């Protein structure tokens, strides 16, 4: 059985801030790409728009992740990061490694 190494809070915070920045840049690129289709030829426009559903889905997922990251950063600021919002137990490091923005332990998330 492998035990998880405790990641310093400053490292978690930096990783969350980097992810937030990455998502912001990605969403900006997606928005520009989706707005860039102005081909007057309907057939060409249809071909250009084929990958738009994937871009839109990626954008929606990113938009859903941003508030979760902001909430995790707020928990870091107020000292409650890593503590389950429902039961008050410590969230295991392995869970925080997988979902660094989670406010719940595994049992409460189920």
VEXDREN-2710 file (C-alpha; in Angstrom, 1 decimal):
% VEXDREN-2710
k/r/px/py/pz
1/UNK/0.0/0.0/0.0
2/UNK/1.4/3.3/-1.1
3/UNK/0.9/6.3/1.2
4/UNK/0.3/9.8/-0.3
5/UNK/2.9/12.5/0.5
6/UNK/1.3/15.6/2.0
7/UNK/1.5/18.4/-0.5
8/UNK/2.3/21.8/1.0
9/UNK/-0.7/24.2/1.0
10/UNK/1.3/26.8/-1.0
11/UNK/2.0/24.2/-3.7
12/UNK/-1.7/23.3/-3.8
13/UNK/-2.6/27.0/-4.0
14/UNK/-0.1/27.6/-6.8
15/UNK/-1.4/24.6/-8.8
16/UNK/-5.0/25.8/-8.4
17/UNK/-4.1/29.3/-9.5
18/UNK/-2.2/28.0/-12.5
19/UNK/-5.2/25.8/-13.5
20/UNK/-7.5/28.8/-13.2
21/UNK/-5.2/30.8/-15.4
22/UNK/-5.0/27.9/-17.9
23/UNK/-8.7/27.6/-18.0
24/UNK/-9.2/31.3/-18.6
25/UNK/-6.8/31.3/-21.5
26/UNK/-8.4/28.1/-23.0
27/UNK/-11.9/29.6/-22.7
28/UNK/-10.7/32.8/-24.4
29/UNK/-9.2/30.7/-27.3
30/UNK/-12.4/28.6/-27.6
31/UNK/-14.5/31.8/-27.7
32/UNK/-12.4/33.3/-30.4
33/UNK/-12.5/30.1/-32.5
34/UNK/-16.2/29.8/-32.2
35/UNK/-16.6/33.5/-33.2
36/UNK/-14.2/33.2/-36.1
37/UNK/-16.6/31.4/-38.5
38/UNK/-17.9/33.9/-41.0
39/UNK/-17.7/32.0/-44.3
40/UNK/-20.4/33.1/-46.7
41/UNK/-20.4/29.7/-48.4
42/UNK/-22.8/27.5/-46.5
43/UNK/-21.0/24.3/-47.4
44/UNK/-17.6/25.7/-46.3
45/UNK/-19.2/27.1/-43.1
46/UNK/-20.7/23.7/-42.3
47/UNK/-17.3/22.1/-42.6
48/UNK/-15.7/24.9/-40.5
49/UNK/-18.3/24.4/-37.7
50/UNK/-18.0/20.6/-37.5
51/UNK/-15.6/20.6/-34.5
52/UNK/-17.6/23.4/-32.7
53/UNK/-19.5/20.9/-30.6
54/UNK/-16.3/19.5/-29.1
55/UNK/-15.1/23.1/-28.4
56/UNK/-18.4/24.0/-26.8
57/UNK/-18.3/20.9/-24.6
58/UNK/-14.7/21.7/-23.5
59/UNK/-15.8/25.3/-22.8
60/UNK/-18.7/24.2/-20.7
61/UNK/-16.6/21.9/-18.7
62/UNK/-14.0/24.6/-18.1
63/UNK/-16.8/27.1/-17.0
64/UNK/-18.0/24.5/-14.5
65/UNK/-14.5/23.9/-13.1
66/UNK/-13.7/27.6/-12.6
67/UNK/-16.1/28.3/-9.7
68/UNK/-14.9/25.0/-8.0
69/UNK/-11.3/26.2/-8.2
70/UNK/-12.3/29.7/-6.9
71/UNK/-14.1/28.1/-4.0
72/UNK/-11.1/25.9/-3.2
73/UNK/-8.9/29.0/-3.2
74/UNK/-11.3/30.7/-0.8
75/UNK/-11.1/27.6/1.5
76/UNK/-7.3/27.9/1.4
77/UNK/-7.6/31.6/2.4
78/UNK/-10.0/30.9/5.2
79/UNK/-8.2/27.8/6.5
80/UNK/-10.8/25.2/5.7
81/UNK/-9.1/23.6/2.7
82/UNK/-8.7/19.9/3.0
83/UNK/-11.5/19.6/5.5
84/UNK/-14.8/18.0/4.4
85/UNK/-17.6/20.6/4.2
86/UNK/-20.2/18.1/5.3
87/UNK/-18.7/15.9/8.0
88/UNK/-15.6/17.9/9.0
89/UNK/-13.1/15.0/8.5
90/UNK/-9.8/15.6/6.8
91/UNK/-9.9/14.9/3.1
92/UNK/-7.3/12.3/2.2
93/UNK/-4.2/13.6/0.3
94/UNK/-4.9/11.0/-2.5
95/UNK/-8.3/12.5/-3.1
96/UNK/-6.9/16.1/-3.1
97/UNK/-4.3/14.9/-5.6
98/UNK/-7.0/13.7/-7.9
99/UNK/-9.5/16.5/-7.3
100/UNK/-7.7/19.4/-5.7
101/UNK/-10.8/21.6/-5.7
102/UNK/-13.1/19.0/-3.9
103/UNK/-14.8/20.2/-0.7
104/UNK/-15.9/16.7/0.3
105/UNK/-14.3/13.5/1.5
106/UNK/-14.9/10.4/-0.5
107/UNK/-17.7/9.2/1.8
108/UNK/-19.7/12.4/1.7
109/UNK/-19.2/12.9/-2.1
110/UNK/-20.8/9.5/-2.8
END
